[in-house]
Amino acid sequence: MKLIDIIKDANRNLLRNKLRSFLTILAIFIGSFSIISTSAIQAGVNDFIDGQVNSYGGEGYLAIASKDSFEAIENLQNASDGPLEYNPDKIQTGATAIEPATIAKLKDIAGIDPDSVQEQKTISVDYITSAQTDKKYILSAEALPPGHIKVDTVAGTTPDLNNRDEYQILLPEDYVSALGYDDAAAIIGQTVTLGVVDQYRHETKKFTPKVVGVIAPGVVSLGYAYTNTFLADDIYAENSKYYPAELKEQVFALTASYDYQNYDIATIKDELEEIGLSAMTVEDIIGQIKSFFDVILGVFKIFGFIALLAAGIGIVNTLFMSVQERTREIGLDKALGMSSRHVFLGFTLEAISLGFWGSLFGIAVSMTIGHLANTAFHAENGLLAAFPTFNLATYTIHDIINVVILIIFIAFIAGTLPARQASRKNPIDALRYE
């Protein structure tokens, strides 16, 4: 008998008792649905986080500054969920400059590529406002570094670094409503006002850049606005026009790349601290978030595996009952020349068929619900409307194949005991069975 014929017979035998087969497939369906759904959600979360990592330079990227600079950023981020109103009477504390000798020591640290160390021009913007509001808000801004940062936007695009004809700015999403606009699309092409207050003479210089884009919210968003080089140069010139010559050469921030495959980041950070610097990787910001999702989804996967084990017991029960009901048939087949191997294979393929159809239905239903959820959650006022680059469920061929193979393997193991019992039946005794 050909293998294809045995497979056809195995599937036909499942229809002998439709209700029993349906209930067994239903149990497998539940386990399959649970595992593929949690895998898809985990893939969606990881894709979103990986996209955030890549947008901020990916693995091996380091943002380096003095310790108080990072503390100031953290305090600003923790102070409010949205833009803070500008208070001209509140003194803003400055960051500590990085000395040339310290930069030289940084380049000598093992694992850091000395050629990748770049000075970042630090600009100081005191407030932002628009014609749509009489309020002013604190704004952290910097020039968009070429090559390192690729920012996702909900509307518009990133500043043109080569444009020397107009000022351009890319704003965080939460500034849209604060500046009096209904949505991100409404602010694109509008001008906003940046106030730069001279610390020596307390004079205010105003810049009016055009908003070219709005940053998509993300787990690694630091609340920065990004400008084109033209605007950053003019703001820096305003910041430093009364500086003594030695202050104009000061460096407050650096970026660098390290060999993440061969060097431990903890060791590099310890060496940086010894020379008075602090460093931040993208993983520092998102690592705990990713671990949290992994743990939660891992728990859901455990429940899926438990459901599959229960389904495996259902397969054993279904096939044992089938063996009992078909004892005389097995005896007749063996009496007519069917080998024990073919009997064993036939019942094993019945078990595999139960697993295959249960997994197939579970994956199909999960994918349908997942795609509908992605569409619904990204609709206006949807759960993920604020995160347009985040798909709740992402289905990959790798995950689908792994789930199908896992369930077929469990079904095969569950079916071996009843199949073995069927294959070892004596044809004479089986024909006498009542």
Helices and strands as residue ranges (DSSP letters): H 3-14, H 18-55, E 61-66, H 67-79, H 100-107, G 114-116, E 118-120, E 127-129, E 140-143, E 153-156, E 168-172, H 175-178, H 184-187, E 193-197, E 204-207, E 210-215, E 224-227, H 229-240, H 245-248, E 253-257, H 265-274, E 277-280, H 282-325, H 327-335, H 340-377, H 397-423, H 427-432
